[in-house]
Amino acid sequence: MKIAVLSRSDSYYSTQRLLEAGTSRGHEMERIDYVKSHMFIGTGEGDVSIGSEQKSYLDAVIPRIGATKTFYGAAVVRQFETCGAYSINPSIAIVRARDKLRSLQILSKHNVNIPKTAFACTPENVNSIIENVGGPPVIIKLLEGTQGIGVVLADTYKAAKSVIEAFYGMKVNILIQEFIKEAKSSDLRTIVIGGKVVASMMRRGDESDFRSNLHRGGKGEKVKLTKEEKAIAIAASKAMNLPFCGVDMLRSARGPLILEVNSSPGLEGIETVTGVDVASKVIEFIEKDSSKRKRDSVGA
């Protein structure tokens, strides 16, 4: 197969691993900087090109779309889909996953357990919102934040109200979410591929920081998930229509709670901690799923 990893740089660990894994399984692999590409759209025809080189010959693409380039990156993925290429994650699912509010609404609709969350535009009573999610402490998140950036823990009503009003004054969208004390500054990152949990780790935050992101100084360690945790990770993947994703969850007193479903999970941390060759499992799934879809389309 001719497979492209849509990524901004060859130097990214995840990009390197996917290219290596595909090559080792006999595929023609290449990286495409989706931001430098352009699309041609005509009646009944279309293409994706870089300079004068057309890329419509590809059999499959693996999107590694950066958070700041979601709109354009998803459009490129959509154009490849229009041209007949297989994408491991659909373009529409990538867009939905990047919207924290929309993701929570989708998960809620599919009865996937999530933390209590509030969203408002110009609330008349900030205290009532804080109370609705369990009262202080609360987590306040920027909708556009990534890797733990734009996430604040407010311990008191006064602190929460001050932060919330400050964010509203800046005209930014935020979520107010319950604080799960028993999680003890840790969360679970699980990789789901094709409806199966393939690797999991626990991320523990630095002692001085409630956030567990590895980018914020957190540490990862191998962990064995319970049946309930595996089931909810798979349910979240299916609800978001993301065959390949990273599912982040908390261990709470009322069971696992889904925080986020990442359409472009990093591989370095999870592969290093678990020793699992996640990249090869991604390629294996593409081989099987793309072939199945071709057979189904022929038989339709």
Secondary structure, DSSP 8 states (H G I E B T S, - for coil): -EEEEE-S-TTSHHHHHHHHHHHHTT-EEEEE-GGG-EEEEETTEEEEEETTEE-TT-SEEEE---GGGHHHHHHHHHHHHHTT-EESS-HHHHHHHH-HHHHHHHHHHTT-----EE--SS-S-HHHHHHHTTSSSEEEEETT--TTTTEEEE-SHHHHHHHHHHHHHTT--EEEEE--GGGTTEEEEEEEETTEEEEEEEEE--TT-S---GGGT-EEEE----HHHHHHHHHHHHHTT-SEEEEEEEEETTEEEEEEEESS--SHHHHHHH---HHHHHHHHHHHHHHHHHHHHHH-
